[in-house]
């Protein structure tokens, strides 16, 4: 039962305001009345009734469907951890071919709480793929000659000299032995050919993971994430110029460098950022929630009032939807010039444009989102008069950013004429932005 240890009304009330949704029966006023009549009084609705009810959007909205499924796993809905584990596996076997996943987003009283989002590809090992191909052949072909002929037809390498593998003793082992020296790419090609003619669920699941990994891996992984600058420009050195490894020297804490690898397919979630901050910058015994508050205080330390409102608007989303959301990273260095602007201008009269981005989001599938807060200095001179030159410089840099793989969104400083209105406007923007890029709320 999807409603677990609750009843249908109690469960649906966790997700929807049943009293504000209309009734489909002229005898009643609200959706709550409908459910009471058909699930309590008469019990004449099929258990799958929410899926086809347009009031809930489960057949038209990926985000709503994932939210519904995740709620069926909530500790207050389902108490048996074995049942939860079985359901997570069942859901994801159905969801992952469409690039979605149910993943843990947090905990309540040490029990997992789940959310839905873009699927993160799993690491498929060659040995696992060889085994699945062997099992697919074993379960679909009979007779030693047919197995040998099928492997030859696919162009599999012959057995190594001295191998005793034979389809008469083990068809699966025979196939695995022939594939021993194949690369993962070659194994994927063989696997897809086998899957076209022989059904085997485990092989299909592995091929889906490989397909997602190819899609998610497009683009390049971020190498140096330098952010949260609240003081002088950091003093950097290249400690390994071949691998472009940098290090801050004379570290006064004026900026942060994220030191862990970032997958271009997965992006960077706020939970990953908190885990890094907790490990690198806080006492070991600090809880995740306290570490998150500590991190946010640090991220906001160098921001002006409108920038802090942007951070707070996003923080509200994190409180509502969990740390599984992408991290909003402030004051990120796009370019890094070891000289100050004054030194650079004195040296050759030139300077790097837009050395820092106001905010950066690293979303799944290698989407890099830049959010810029525009004050009057972006389009006017020091006297407040409109400056076509400054505006042209800004849009030229926007074009360059977009051509190098960044999507740029601008927020006008005038939106923060009152800070509360600005925060609400930006929160709505972030909700629409995440939905636009397939990040479920």
C-alpha positions as CSV (number, residue, x, y, z in Angstrom):
1,X,0.0,0.0,0.0
2,X,1.5,3.3,-1.1
3,X,0.0,5.0,2.0
4,X,2.0,2.7,4.3
5,X,0.9,2.8,8.0
6,X,-1.3,5.9,7.3
7,X,-4.6,6.0,5.4
8,X,-5.1,7.6,2.0
9,X,-6.4,10.9,3.4
10,X,-3.5,11.2,5.9
11,X,-1.0,10.4,3.2
12,X,-2.3,12.7,0.5
13,X,-2.7,15.5,3.1
14,X,1.1,15.5,3.5
15,X,1.5,16.5,-0.2
16,X,-1.7,18.4,-1.0
17,X,-4.2,20.7,0.5
18,X,-7.2,18.4,0.0
19,X,-9.7,21.0,1.2
20,X,-8.7,23.5,-1.5
21,X,-8.8,21.0,-4.4
22,X,-12.3,20.7,-6.0
23,X,-14.5,17.6,-5.9
24,X,-15.2,15.5,-9.0
25,X,-18.6,14.6,-7.6
26,X,-21.4,17.2,-7.6
27,X,-22.6,15.9,-4.2
28,X,-19.4,17.1,-2.5
29,X,-17.3,20.3,-2.3
30,X,-13.7,19.2,-1.9
31,X,-11.2,16.5,-2.9
32,X,-11.1,15.4,0.8
33,X,-14.9,14.5,0.5
34,X,-14.2,12.5,-2.7
35,X,-11.5,10.4,-1.0
36,X,-13.6,9.9,2.1
37,X,-16.5,8.6,0.0
38,X,-14.6,6.3,-2.2
39,X,-11.7,5.1,0.0
40,X,-13.3,5.1,3.5
41,X,-17.1,4.8,3.1
42,X,-17.3,2.5,0.0
43,X,-13.7,1.5,-0.9
44,X,-14.6,1.4,-4.6
45,X,-11.5,3.1,-6.0
46,X,-8.7,1.1,-7.4
47,X,-5.5,1.6,-5.4
48,X,-3.8,3.4,-8.3
49,X,-6.4,6.2,-8.3
50,X,-4.0,9.1,-7.6
51,X,-2.0,8.3,-10.7
52,X,-4.8,9.2,-13.1
53,X,-6.3,12.1,-11.1
54,X,-5.4,15.3,-12.8
55,X,-5.7,17.2,-9.5
56,X,-2.4,15.8,-8.4
57,X,-0.4,16.0,-11.6
58,X,1.3,12.6,-11.2
59,X,0.7,11.7,-14.9
60,X,1.9,15.0,-16.3
61,X,4.7,16.2,-13.9
62,X,7.9,14.3,-13.3
63,X,8.7,16.4,-10.2
64,X,5.2,15.7,-8.7
65,X,5.5,12.0,-9.4
66,X,9.0,11.7,-7.9
67,X,7.8,13.7,-4.8
68,X,4.9,11.3,-4.4
69,X,7.1,8.2,-4.7
70,X,9.7,9.6,-2.3
71,X,6.9,10.4,0.3
72,X,5.8,6.7,0.3
73,X,9.3,6.0,1.8
74,X,9.2,8.6,4.5
75,X,9.8,7.2,8.1
76,X,6.4,8.5,9.2
77,X,4.7,6.6,6.3
78,X,6.7,3.4,6.3
79,X,8.6,2.1,9.3
80,X,10.1,-1.2,8.1
81,X,13.6,-0.4,6.6
82,X,13.5,-3.6,4.6
83,X,10.3,-2.6,2.9
84,X,11.8,0.8,2.2
85,X,14.9,-0.7,0.7
86,X,12.9,-3.0,-1.6
87,X,10.7,-0.2,-2.8
88,X,13.7,2.1,-3.5
89,X,15.2,-0.7,-5.7
90,X,11.9,-1.3,-7.4
91,X,11.2,2.4,-8.1
92,X,14.7,3.0,-9.5
93,X,14.6,0.0,-11.8
94,X,11.6,1.6,-13.5
95,X,12.8,5.2,-13.2
96,X,16.5,5.0,-14.2
97,X,15.9,4.2,-17.9
98,X,14.3,7.7,-18.1
99,X,17.2,9.3,-16.3
100,X,15.4,9.8,-12.9
101,X,16.2,8.4,-9.5
102,X,15.0,8.2,-5.9
103,X,18.0,9.0,-3.6
104,X,18.5,9.7,0.0
105,X,18.2,13.5,0.7
106,X,18.6,13.5,4.5
107,X,17.7,11.8,7.7
108,X,15.1,12.1,10.5
109,X,16.1,10.4,13.8
110,X,18.8,8.4,11.9
111,X,16.2,7.2,9.4
112,X,16.7,8.0,5.7
113,X,14.5,10.6,4.0
114,X,14.3,10.4,0.2
115,X,13.9,12.8,-2.7
116,X,13.7,12.5,-6.5
117,X,16.1,13.9,-9.1
118,X,18.3,13.3,-12.0
119,X,19.9,9.8,-11.9
120,X,23.6,9.7,-11.2
121,X,25.3,7.0,-13.3
122,X,26.8,4.1,-11.3
123,X,30.3,2.9,-12.0
124,X,30.1,-0.2,-14.2
125,X,33.1,-2.5,-13.9
126,X,34.2,-4.6,-16.9
127,X,34.0,-7.8,-14.8
128,X,30.3,-7.0,-14.0
129,X,29.5,-6.4,-17.6
130,X,31.3,-9.6,-18.8
131,X,29.3,-11.6,-16.2
132,X,26.0,-10.1,-17.4
133,X,26.7,-10.9,-21.0
134,X,27.7,-14.4,-20.1
135,X,24.5,-14.9,-18.1
136,X,22.4,-13.5,-20.9
137,X,23.9,-16.0,-23.4
138,X,23.6,-18.9,-20.9
139,X,19.9,-18.2,-20.2
140,X,18.8,-17.8,-23.8
141,X,20.9,-20.4,-25.8
142,X,21.0,-24.1,-25.6
143,X,23.6,-26.4,-27.1
144,X,27.4,-26.1,-27.2
145,X,27.5,-25.5,-31.0
146,X,24.9,-22.7,-30.9
147,X,26.9,-20.8,-28.2
148,X,30.2,-21.1,-30.0
149,X,28.5,-20.0,-33.3
150,X,26.8,-17.0,-31.7
151,X,30.1,-15.8,-30.1
152,X,31.9,-16.2,-33.4
153,X,29.1,-14.4,-35.3
154,X,29.5,-11.4,-32.9
155,X,33.2,-11.3,-33.5
156,X,34.2,-12.1,-29.9
157,X,38.0,-12.8,-29.5
158,X,38.9,-16.5,-29.4
159,X,39.8,-18.3,-26.2
160,X,43.3,-17.7,-24.9
161,X,45.7,-20.5,-25.6
162,X,45.6,-23.0,-22.8
163,X,42.1,-22.1,-21.7
164,X,39.9,-25.0,-20.6
165,X,36.6,-23.1,-20.8
166,X,33.9,-24.9,-22.7
167,X,30.2,-24.2,-23.2
168,X,29.6,-27.9,-22.4
169,X,30.6,-27.3,-18.8
170,X,29.6,-23.7,-18.4
171,X,28.2,-21.5,-21.1
172,X,28.5,-18.3,-19.1
173,X,32.1,-19.0,-18.1
174,X,32.9,-19.8,-21.8
175,X,31.6,-16.4,-22.9
176,X,33.3,-14.6,-20.0
177,X,36.7,-16.2,-20.9
178,X,36.3,-15.1,-24.5
179,X,35.7,-11.5,-23.3
180,X,38.5,-11.4,-20.7
181,X,40.8,-8.9,-22.5
182,X,38.1,-6.7,-24.0
183,X,37.9,-3.0,-23.0
184,X,34.8,-1.6,-21.4
185,X,33.9,0.1,-24.7
186,X,34.2,-3.2,-26.5
187,X,32.2,-5.0,-23.9
188,X,29.5,-2.4,-24.2
189,X,29.3,-3.0,-28.0
190,X,29.0,-6.8,-27.4
191,X,26.5,-6.2,-24.7
192,X,24.2,-4.1,-26.8
193,X,24.3,-6.7,-29.6
194,X,23.5,-9.5,-27.2
195,X,20.7,-7.4,-25.6
196,X,19.0,-6.9,-29.0
197,X,18.4,-10.6,-29.4
198,X,18.5,-12.0,-25.8
199,X,16.6,-10.6,-22.9
200,X,18.4,-10.3,-19.6
201,X,17.3,-7.7,-17.1
202,X,20.7,-7.3,-15.4
203,X,22.4,-6.7,-18.7
204,X,19.8,-4.1,-19.7
205,X,20.3,-2.2,-16.4
206,X,24.1,-2.1,-16.9
207,X,23.7,-0.8,-20.4
208,X,21.4,2.0,-19.1
209,X,24.0,3.0,-16.6
210,X,26.7,3.2,-19.3
211,X,24.4,5.3,-21.5
212,X,23.8,7.7,-18.7
213,X,27.5,7.9,-17.9
214,X,28.3,8.9,-21.5
215,X,25.6,11.6,-21.4
216,X,26.6,12.9,-18.0
217,X,30.3,12.8,-18.8
218,X,30.0,15.2,-21.7
219,X,32.0,18.4,-21.1
220,X,34.9,18.8,-18.6
221,X,35.1,18.5,-14.9
222,X,35.7,21.7,-12.9
223,X,39.3,21.7,-11.8
224,X,39.8,24.7,-9.4
225,X,36.8,26.0,-7.6
226,X,37.9,29.2,-5.8
227,X,35.1,31.0,-4.1
228,X,33.6,32.9,-1.1
229,X,36.1,35.7,-1.3
230,X,35.7,38.2,1.5
231,X,39.0,39.9,1.6
232,X,42.2,40.5,-0.4
233,X,42.9,38.4,-3.5
234,X,44.4,35.0,-2.4
235,X,48.1,34.3,-2.8
236,X,48.2,31.3,-5.1
237,X,51.0,29.1,-6.4
238,X,51.1,26.2,-8.9
239,X,52.4,23.3,-7.0
240,X,52.1,21.0,-10.0
241,X,52.0,22.9,-13.3
242,X,51.6,19.7,-15.4
243,X,48.4,18.8,-13.6
244,X,47.3,22.4,-12.9
245,X,47.3,21.8,-9.1
246,X,47.2,25.0,-7.1
247,X,47.7,25.9,-3.5
248,X,46.9,28.9,-1.4
249,X,50.0,30.2,0.5
250,X,49.8,32.6,3.4
251,X,46.2,31.5,3.9
252,X,44.3,34.1,5.8
253,X,40.9,32.5,5.1
254,X,39.9,35.3,2.6
255,X,38.7,32.7,0.1
256,X,37.9,28.9,-0.1
257,X,39.1,26.3,-2.5
258,X,37.0,23.2,-2.9
259,X,39.5,20.3,-2.8
260,X,37.4,17.3,-4.0
261,X,36.7,16.1,-7.5
262,X,33.5,17.3,-9.1
263,X,31.7,15.1,-11.6
264,X,30.4,17.0,-14.6
265,X,27.5,14.6,-14.8
266,X,26.5,14.9,-11.2
267,X,27.3,18.6,-10.5
268,X,27.9,19.8,-6.9
269,X,25.1,19.5,-4.3
270,X,24.9,21.5,-1.2
271,X,25.3,18.2,0.8
272,X,28.6,17.5,-0.8
273,X,29.7,21.1,-0.1
274,X,28.7,20.7,3.6
275,X,30.5,17.3,3.8
276,X,33.7,19.0,2.5
277,X,33.3,22.0,4.8
278,X,32.7,19.7,7.8
279,X,35.8,17.6,7.1
280,X,38.1,20.5,6.3
281,X,37.0,23.4,8.4
282,X,34.9,22.4,11.5
283,X,35.4,20.2,14.6
284,X,34.9,16.5,13.8
285,X,32.0,16.2,16.3
286,X,29.9,19.0,14.7
287,X,26.6,17.7,13.3
288,X,25.7,18.2,9.6
289,X,23.1,20.8,10.4
290,X,25.5,22.9,12.5
291,X,28.1,22.5,9.8
292,X,25.6,23.8,7.2
293,X,24.9,26.8,9.3
294,X,28.6,27.4,9.8
295,X,29.2,27.1,6.1
296,X,26.4,29.5,5.2
297,X,27.7,32.1,7.6
298,X,31.1,31.9,5.9
299,X,29.5,32.1,2.4
300,X,27.6,35.2,3.3
301,X,30.5,36.9,5.1
302,X,31.7,38.9,2.1
303,X,28.4,39.7,0.5
304,X,26.4,42.9,0.4
305,X,22.8,43.1,1.5
306,X,21.1,42.2,-1.9
307,X,23.6,39.3,-2.4
308,X,22.8,38.0,1.1
309,X,19.1,38.1,0.2
310,X,19.9,36.0,-2.8
311,X,21.7,33.5,-0.6
312,X,18.9,33.5,1.9
313,X,16.3,32.9,-0.8
314,X,18.2,29.9,-1.9
315,X,18.6,28.8,1.7
316,X,14.9,28.7,2.1
317,X,14.7,26.2,-0.8
318,X,17.4,24.1,0.9
319,X,15.3,24.1,4.2
320,X,12.2,23.1,2.3
321,X,13.6,20.5,-0.2
322,X,16.8,19.3,1.4
323,X,20.5,19.5,0.9
324,X,20.3,17.3,-2.2
325,X,19.7,20.5,-4.2
326,X,22.7,21.9,-6.1
327,X,24.9,24.3,-4.1
328,X,24.7,28.1,-4.7
329,X,28.3,29.2,-4.6
330,X,29.1,32.9,-4.2
331,X,32.0,34.9,-5.4
332,X,33.6,32.3,-7.7
333,X,36.8,33.2,-9.5
334,X,36.3,32.8,-13.3
335,X,39.8,34.2,-14.1
336,X,42.7,34.7,-11.8
337,X,45.2,37.4,-12.2
338,X,48.0,37.4,-9.5
339,X,48.3,41.2,-9.9
340,X,45.7,43.6,-8.5
341,X,43.7,45.7,-11.0
342,X,45.8,48.7,-10.2
343,X,49.0,46.8,-10.8
344,X,47.7,45.3,-14.1
345,X,46.5,48.7,-15.4
346,X,49.9,50.2,-14.5
347,X,51.7,47.4,-16.2
348,X,50.0,47.3,-19.6
349,X,46.8,49.3,-19.3
350,X,44.6,46.2,-19.6
351,X,42.7,44.0,-17.1
352,X,40.8,40.8,-17.2
353,X,37.1,41.3,-17.4
354,X,34.8,39.8,-14.8
355,X,37.4,38.0,-12.7
356,X,34.7,36.8,-10.3
357,X,31.2,35.5,-10.9
358,X,28.6,36.6,-8.3
359,X,27.0,33.2,-8.0
360,X,27.6,29.8,-9.7
361,X,25.5,26.6,-9.7
362,X,27.0,23.4,-11.0
363,X,24.0,21.3,-12.0
364,X,23.7,17.7,-13.2
365,X,24.6,17.0,-16.9
366,X,27.4,19.6,-16.9
367,X,25.1,22.6,-16.8
368,X,27.0,25.6,-15.4
369,X,24.7,28.5,-14.3
370,X,26.0,31.9,-13.6
371,X,23.7,34.4,-11.7
372,X,24.9,38.0,-11.7
373,X,23.5,40.8,-9.6
374,X,23.5,44.0,-11.6
375,X,23.9,47.3,-9.8
376,X,24.0,50.7,-11.4
377,X,27.7,50.3,-12.1
378,X,26.9,47.7,-14.7
379,X,25.2,50.2,-17.1
380,X,26.1,53.7,-15.8
381,X,29.2,55.8,-15.1
382,X,30.3,57.1,-11.7
383,X,27.9,60.1,-12.1
384,X,24.9,57.8,-12.7
385,X,24.6,58.6,-16.4
386,X,23.8,55.7,-18.7
387,X,27.0,54.3,-20.3
388,X,26.7,52.5,-23.6
389,X,30.4,51.5,-23.2
390,X,29.9,49.7,-19.9
391,X,26.7,48.0,-21.1
392,X,28.6,46.8,-24.3
393,X,31.4,45.4,-22.2
394,X,29.0,43.5,-20.0
395,X,27.0,41.9,-22.9
396,X,30.3,41.1,-24.7
397,X,31.5,39.2,-21.6
398,X,28.1,37.4,-21.4
399,X,28.5,36.2,-25.0
400,X,32.0,34.9,-24.2
401,X,30.7,33.1,-21.1
402,X,27.9,31.5,-23.0
403,X,30.2,30.3,-25.8
404,X,32.4,28.6,-23.2
405,X,29.6,26.7,-21.7
406,X,28.0,28.9,-19.1
407,X,24.3,29.9,-19.0
408,X,24.1,33.5,-17.6
409,X,21.1,34.9,-15.7
410,X,21.0,38.5,-14.4
411,X,19.1,39.9,-11.4
412,X,18.6,43.6,-11.4
413,X,19.6,45.5,-8.2
414,X,16.4,47.5,-8.4
415,X,14.5,44.3,-7.6
416,X,15.9,44.7,-4.1
417,X,14.4,48.2,-3.5
418,X,12.7,46.4,-0.7
419,X,14.8,43.4,0.5
420,X,11.8,41.1,1.2
421,X,10.3,41.6,-2.2
422,X,13.7,40.9,-3.8
423,X,14.1,37.7,-1.8
424,X,10.7,36.4,-2.9
425,X,11.3,37.3,-6.5
426,X,14.7,35.5,-6.5
427,X,13.3,32.5,-4.7
428,X,10.6,32.1,-7.4
429,X,13.3,32.5,-10.0
430,X,15.4,29.7,-8.5
431,X,12.4,27.4,-8.4
432,X,11.8,27.9,-12.1
433,X,15.5,27.7,-12.9
434,X,15.9,24.3,-11.2
435,X,12.7,23.0,-12.9
436,X,14.0,24.2,-16.2
437,X,17.2,22.2,-15.9
438,X,15.4,19.0,-14.6
439,X,16.3,19.4,-10.9
440,X,13.2,18.2,-9.0
441,X,11.9,20.1,-6.0
